[in-house]
Amino acid sequence: MLYVNDIFYSIQGESSYSGYPCKFIRLAGCNLRCGYCDTKEALDIKNSKPIGIEDIIKSTCSLGSAGVKLVEITGGEPMMQNESLELMNRLIDLNYTVLLETNGTISLKKVHRNVIKIIDVKCPSSGYSKEFFFENLKYISINDEIKFVIGNKDDYDYAKNFITEYSLGSHKLIFSPVEGAVSHKEIAEKILKDGLNVRLGVQLHKILGLK
């Protein structure tokens, strides 16, 4: 059984898969409390219900077109629930492209090699920049993505230095501005000035007014 906050169908909005139809499984419970969190309803299991893996899969497969084979496991923090690993394995077996949105504070060692991990490295404004589980850097493949949520200049500098210090320049990198805290244009101009090979993350689903 997994504590599930929501299962829904929408447009992928925040990764290199942005713009594609996607099936989302939002698990409940998180070990962090970032001030800019936009899914506060999923922070606690009180806003969820326990659902068996087979029922989760049945609900997910019934969403949208059968031809849509992109699914994201998100939260909350999915890695807080051990059975999320089995859920990912089952979806891989069903030939889904599986995205895992995670805050990187819990070991990713057991995550199926075919799962595309979107790892959120917390910057200082989150209040949790010291919580990153650095061993996870060993489990990042060329298909995975590393995201930095940028709320101010210090966050930008932290992300830029993190990339350099841990030699992440060849990976898929995303700088995602905190809505209302810093402008997308400002971050874009910094990226261009510094010549960084990173993707500017725009929350497409919010621009479209979708979940």
N, C-alpha and C positions, 0 to 999 in steps of 0.2 A: 504493500500500500504506500502511496505517496500523497502528501498534502498538496492539493492543487488549488491554486487561486482562480485560474481561468484557463480555458482552452478556446482559442479563437482563430479567425482567418483574416489576414490583413496583408498590407504591403510591407515588405522588409524595408526598414528605414535607416539603419545605422551601420551597416557593414559594407564590404565590397559586393554583397548581394543586394544592396539597396535598389529598390524599384521592382523587385520580383515578388509575385504572389507567394505567400508563406503561411504555413500553419504553425501556430504558436502554442506551446504548453508552458504556462507560467506557474512554476512551483512556489510554494509559500515558505517563508522563514528566511531570515538573513542574519548574519553575524556582524554586520556593520550597520551604521545609521548615518549615512552621508547626508549632509544638509540639503544638497540639491537633488536628492532622490525624487524621481517622478513616478515611482510605483510604490508609494508608501502603503498601499492596501495589501501588498504582498510581503511586507516585512515580518508579519506575525502569522502563525498558523491559525489564529482565531478567525481570520478572514478566508478560510479554505475549508475543503472537505476531503477526507481520505478516500482515494479512489485506487482500485487495483490496476496494475499495469495493463492487463488485457482490455479493460474498460477504457483506459486512457487512449490506448491505441485505436480502439474501435471508434471513439469520439473524434479522434484526430483524423483518421482516414475518411470519415464521413464529411469532413469540411471541404467546401469548394469542389474543384474538379479532381477526378482521380489522377489526372495527368500532372497535378502539382505535387512534386516529390521533394519539396524543400520544407524542412521543419526546424524550428528553433526551440531549444529548451532554455528557458530563462527564469527569472525570479523577481524578487528574492535572490537567494544564492542556491542554485540547484545542487551544488556539491555538498551541501549540508545534509542531504538525504541520500543515504547509501544506495537505495534502490534506483536512483536516477541513472546509475551505471547500467543496470539491467535494461531500463527503458531505452537508453541510447543504443545498446546492443541490439535490442529487438527491432528498432527503427532502421538500423543499418541493414539488418537481415531482410527487411522489407524494401530495400533499395531506395531508402530515403537519403537525401543529402542532409546530414544532421549538423546544425550549428549549436554550439554550447556557449551561452553568455555567462561568464563567471568573473568574480572579482579577484581571482588569483591568490586568495589567502589560504586556500585549502589545496592539498596535493592533487595534481592531475595525472599522477602516474598510472592509474588504473583506467583512465578514459580510453575507449577504443581508438586505435590509430587512425581510423577513417573519419572520426568526428572532427569537425572544424571548430577549433577553440577560439573564441573571441574573448581575449583576456584583458580585463580592465585594470591597468596599473594605476592605483590611486595616487593622485597628486596632493600637495599639501592642503589645499582648501577643503578637501574631503574630510580632513581630520584623521585619516588612516593611512598616510603615506608610509608608515613604518610597519604596516601589517602584511606587506607582500611576502609570499612564500617563495623565496628566491630559487629553491630547488626546481620550481616549475619552469624556469628558463631552460632546463635540460629536456623538457617534454614538449617544446614548441617546434613544430614542423614548418616546412615552407608553405603549407596550406593554411596555417593558423594566422590569426590577426591579433595585434596588440593595440589596445585603445587607451588613450589618455584623455580624460575629461578635464578641460581647461576652463578654470574660473577666473583667472587673473594672470598677471605677468609672471608671478612666482611659479605658478603651475606650468606655464609655457617653458620657462627656463628649466624647471625640474624635469619635464618630459624630454626636452632636448638633451640635457646632460645624461639622463638615464639611458637614452638610445646610444649615446657615444660611449658611456662607461661600460655598458654590457654588450657592445658591438652588435646592435640590433638593426643596423642600417639596411641589411638585405632582406629583412622581414616585411610583411604587410603591416603598415603603421597607420593609425588613425588619430587625428587630433579633433576632438569633439567639444566645441564651445558650450559652456553652460548657458542655457537660454535665459536672457535677462541680465546676466552677469558680465558678459563680454560679447562684443559683436563678432559675427562671422567674418566680416570684412577685416577687422583688426587682426584676427588670427591668420587670415589668408595673406595679408600683407607681410606679417612676420615670417610666415613660411616661405614666401617668395624672396624676401630680403635675405634670409638665412640659407636659402637653397636646399631646404629639407625635402627629402623624397618621402613625403607623408601625404596621406589622403585627408582632406578637410571633411570632417563628418558633419553632415547636415541632417537633422532628424526629419526625414522626408515624410514620414507618417503624420507628424504633427503639422507640417505645412499643409498636408492634404486634409487634415481634420479627421484622421483615422485613429483607431485604437493602436 
